[in-house]
Amino acid sequence: MFIKEARAREIKNSRGEKTIEVYIETPNGKFIASAPSGKSKGKYETPAWSIRGFDWSIKLANEFLFKIRNKNFQILKFSDFENFERLLKAFENSYEKIGANVSYAIETAFLKAASKDNNKEVWEFIKGNRKIKIPKIMPVGNCIGGGLHSKIEKGEKRPDFQEFLLIPKEDIFKKAFNKNLNAYEHAKKLIKKAEKKWTIDINDENAIKTSLTNEETLEILKQTADKFDLRIGIDLASSSFYRQGYYEYKNKEIMRNALEQEENILFLIEKFDLFYVEDPLQEEDFSGFSSLMKEMKKKKLSAMIVGDDLTVTNFERTKKAVEKNCINAMIIKPNQNGYLMEVARIIEYCKEKKIKIIFSHRSGETMDDALGDYAMGFEADFVKTGILGKERLIKLKRIIDIEGS
């Protein structure tokens, strides 16, 4: 594969913030990739940009991309991608860390080009010699929002939990996608009924904003799920409201210690039949996660306990979480790590340990649809995005296209 042109530039994400777009041209075509940006970030995720800031990251990206121009690369299978990644890591060792968003965008653009060079779709190229079978994958749809993703004015309230999620169980992704769309509209009507002064408003991820409490929002989510035969879940993003040993619930002005938080989670799992619970405890609390899993087993409760801020798409933290029996599912955000071969290693480990995989968007998204290819190529169990919004829909529609191919 001959690189005719390669460069990086600044674009804006769905929140209007700066992010990176990478352009690579080969004799087979032009390939573009861009990086999303998280708002609710795990303390241990790889920094998105160079320590010197965004502009320096773009400068470093162009330095590296200049070095690969007019060069040939032999990438015949996904594992050969390691050779390119080694070049990028060597560049970082010689210069400085360029940031996970930069390495992710560069690698994704290069992977798109390498896939085309081998006459394959990106998801097919990732799968390689494994039997080309369309994996069964389900959407985790962010229906109602709170937490850091929902801006509020002084004096207003919002749920403390960050996301209230709808999860279909269907044989066809397109059917699941449509179910979530219809359920979203129904939830909007229920919120309008519950909040007399409510005006239609959405948050960073196109989820419905509300001032209701966590429990009131879960009641609406449950009613919606029952009507459309869906499962429900929550992303608490607990680290975002954890302060000096306590979980500070601002909507109802409650303080909970670690044990009380665990008891409350167990209560919510049982009361609302939660299928999915992401980051129920703060990102340092491996023992708390482990205790929650044990208590669930004692109470004969069944739910996915999902690591995100706890694991941050990092192999060592994932390994620790699995060995301590903290989770049975985890979020994969490729730009949290920056290196696709390391992401592949984490996924391989999780599958070996029977940990469910959820590929996830970020709150500040772009029009790149690569997440759909990654979810399908790595045979994830779920893909988590907003239900609406052009930056979310393009990823969901990519999966629908792959499913129909």
CORSULLIN-V894314 format. One record per pair of residues at least 12 apart in sequence whose ideal C-beta (glycine too) atoms are under 7 Angstrom apart, sorted by sequence separation. I is the first residue (numbers start at 1). GAP is how many residues later the second one is. D is the distance in whole Angstrom. If there is no record, write none. Layout:
i->[I/I]
gap->[GAP/GAP]
d->[D/D]
This chain:
i->[8/9/146/168/245/265/280/293/318/359/371/8/21/146/147/149/292/8/20/146/147/148/166/247/307/19/20/88/146/147/195/265/332/359/7/19/146/195/289/310/359/383/145/166/191/195/6/19/88/145/194/191/307/311/313/5/17/144/188/261/307/313/330/3/4/142/143/187/289/306/359/4/85/143/194/305/358/3/4/11/13/142/143/305/306/307/308/313/314/357/358/361/367/372/376/2/13/64/141/304/305/306/307/312/313/357/358/359/360/361/367/371/375/1/2/140/141/280/304/306/330/332/356/366/369/373/84/194/262/277/283/329/332/358/365/369/372/376/64/140/258/265/276/277/283/315/328/329/330/331/332/333/335/365/367/372/275/276/277/278/318/327/328/332/138/139/191/262/266/274/275/277/279/329/331/333/369/81/138/190/258/262/266/276/278/279/313/315/319/372/138/270/279/315/318/322/347/361/63/269/289/293/318/81/187/190/262/266/293/313/322/187/190/269/286/290/315/361/60/266/286/290/18/137/290/20/61/139/187/214/289/20/60/138/139/186/213/286/289/22/75/141/213/143/232/234/239/242/286/334/20/57/61/139/143/183/186/233/238/57/60/64/75/76/232/233/236/237/238/144/232/233/234/235/236/238/239/143/163/231/233/234/235/236/238/239/57/61/183/50/51/182/50/78/183/10/50/78/50/179/8/49/78/218/222/48/77/158/159/179/47/48/49/304/306/8/47/48/150/158/159/161/164/278/8/46/149/157/159/160/164/218/7/149/156/159/149/8/164/7/145/159/6/150/166/145/6/145/168/169/6/142/144/145/167/5/37/143/144/145/166/167/3/142/143/167/3/35/144/166/167/3/165/3/165/35/165/2/35/164/165/239/1/34/163/1/33/163/237/144/161/162/1/161/162/33/161/162/33/32/144/31/143/162/33/20/31/160/19/20/31/22/21/22/20/24/23/24/22/26/29/28/24/28/148/160/147/160/26/160/148/159/140/147/158/157/40/40/167/39/40/167/39/165/1/1/1/40/140/205/204/39/207/206/205/206/206/206/15/40/40/184/184/181/180/149/140/177/177/173/174/173/111/174/104/173/104/172/107/107/101/104/100/103/100/103/100/100/137/44/137/43/42/135/140/137/140/135/137/138/139/140/142/143/137/142/137/139/141/122/123/127/122/126/121/126/123/85/123/122/85/139/81/82/81/108/137/42/42/45/44/134/134/42/44/44/123/46/45/46/46/36/35/40/38/39/36/37/38/39/36/38/37/36/36/36/34/34/33/33/17/19/15/15/14/13/14/13/13/11/14/14]
gap->[12/12/12/12/12/12/12/12/12/12/12/13/13/13/13/13/13/14/14/14/14/14/14/14/14/15/15/15/15/15/15/15/15/15/16/16/16/16/16/16/16/16/17/17/17/17/18/18/18/18/18/19/19/19/19/20/20/20/20/20/20/20/20/21/21/21/21/21/21/21/21/22/22/22/22/22/22/23/23/23/23/23/23/23/23/23/23/23/23/23/23/23/23/23/23/24/24/24/24/24/24/24/24/24/24/24/24/24/24/24/24/24/24/25/25/25/25/25/25/25/25/25/25/25/25/25/26/26/26/26/26/26/26/26/26/26/26/26/27/27/27/27/27/27/27/27/27/27/27/27/27/27/27/27/27/27/28/28/28/28/28/28/28/28/29/29/29/29/29/29/29/29/29/29/29/29/29/30/30/30/30/30/30/30/30/30/30/30/30/30/31/31/31/31/31/31/31/31/32/32/32/32/32/33/33/33/33/33/33/33/33/34/34/34/34/34/34/34/35/35/35/35/36/36/36/37/37/37/37/37/37/38/38/38/38/38/38/38/38/39/39/39/39/40/40/40/40/40/40/40/41/41/41/41/41/41/41/41/41/42/42/42/42/42/42/42/42/42/42/43/43/43/43/43/43/43/43/44/44/44/44/44/44/44/44/44/45/45/45/46/46/46/47/47/47/48/48/48/49/49/50/50/50/50/50/51/51/51/51/51/52/52/52/52/52/53/53/53/53/53/53/53/53/53/54/54/54/54/54/54/54/54/55/55/55/55/56/57/57/58/58/58/59/59/59/60/62/62/62/62/63/63/63/63/63/64/64/64/64/64/64/64/65/65/65/65/66/66/66/66/66/67/67/68/68/69/69/70/70/70/70/70/71/71/71/72/72/72/72/73/73/73/74/74/74/75/75/75/76/77/77/78/78/78/79/81/81/81/82/82/82/83/84/84/85/85/86/86/87/87/87/88/89/89/89/89/90/90/91/91/92/92/93/93/93/94/107/108/108/109/109/109/110/111/112/113/116/122/136/158/159/165/179/180/181/182/183/186/189/197/200/203/204/206/207/214/218/219/223/226/226/227/229/229/230/230/231/231/232/233/234/234/235/235/236/236/237/238/238/239/239/240/241/241/242/243/243/244/244/244/244/244/244/244/245/245/246/246/246/248/250/250/251/251/252/252/253/254/254/255/256/257/259/259/260/262/262/266/267/267/268/268/269/270/270/273/279/290/291/291/292/299/300/323/324/324/325/325/325/325/326/326/327/328/329/330/332/334/335/337/347/347/348/349/350/351/351/352/353/355/375/377]
d->[6/6/5/6/7/6/6/6/6/6/7/7/4/3/6/6/6/5/7/6/6/6/5/5/5/6/5/6/5/3/6/5/7/6/5/5/6/6/7/7/4/7/7/5/6/7/5/6/7/6/6/5/7/5/6/4/6/4/6/6/4/5/6/6/5/5/6/6/6/6/5/6/7/6/7/5/7/6/7/6/6/6/5/6/4/4/4/4/7/4/7/7/7/5/6/6/6/7/6/6/7/6/7/5/4/5/4/5/4/4/6/5/7/6/6/5/5/7/4/6/6/6/5/6/5/7/6/7/6/5/4/6/7/5/4/5/3/5/5/5/7/6/7/7/5/6/6/4/7/5/5/5/7/7/6/4/6/5/6/4/6/7/6/7/6/7/6/6/6/5/6/7/5/6/5/6/4/7/6/5/5/5/7/6/6/5/6/6/7/7/7/6/7/5/7/5/5/6/7/5/7/5/7/7/6/6/7/7/7/6/6/7/7/5/6/5/7/6/6/7/7/5/5/6/5/7/6/6/5/7/4/6/4/6/6/5/5/5/6/7/4/4/6/7/7/7/7/4/6/6/6/6/5/6/6/5/6/6/5/5/7/7/7/7/6/5/7/5/6/6/6/3/6/4/5/5/5/5/7/4/6/7/6/5/5/5/5/6/4/6/7/6/6/6/6/6/6/5/5/5/6/4/5/7/5/5/5/7/7/7/6/6/6/6/7/4/7/4/4/6/6/5/5/7/5/4/5/4/7/6/7/5/6/4/6/5/6/6/5/6/4/5/4/5/6/6/6/3/5/6/5/5/6/7/6/7/7/6/5/6/5/4/5/5/7/7/6/4/6/6/6/7/6/6/4/5/6/5/4/6/7/5/7/6/7/5/5/4/7/6/5/5/6/7/7/4/5/4/4/6/6/5/7/7/6/6/4/5/7/6/5/4/7/5/5/5/7/6/4/5/6/5/5/6/7/5/5/6/7/5/5/6/7/6/7/5/7/5/6/6/7/6/6/6/6/6/4/6/7/5/4/6/6/4/4/5/3/6/6/5/6/5/7/6/5/5/6/6/6/5/5/6/7/7/6/5/4/7/7/5/5/5/6/4/7/6/6/3/6/7/7/6/6/6/5/6/7/4/7/5/6/4/5/6/6/6/6/7/4/7/4/5/4/3/7/6/4/6/4/6/5/6/7/5/6/5/7/7/4/4/5/7/6/4/6/6/6/6/4/6/5/6/5/7/4/4/6/6/6/6/4/7/4/6/5/6/4/5/6/6/5/6/7/4/6/4/5/6/5/7/7/5]
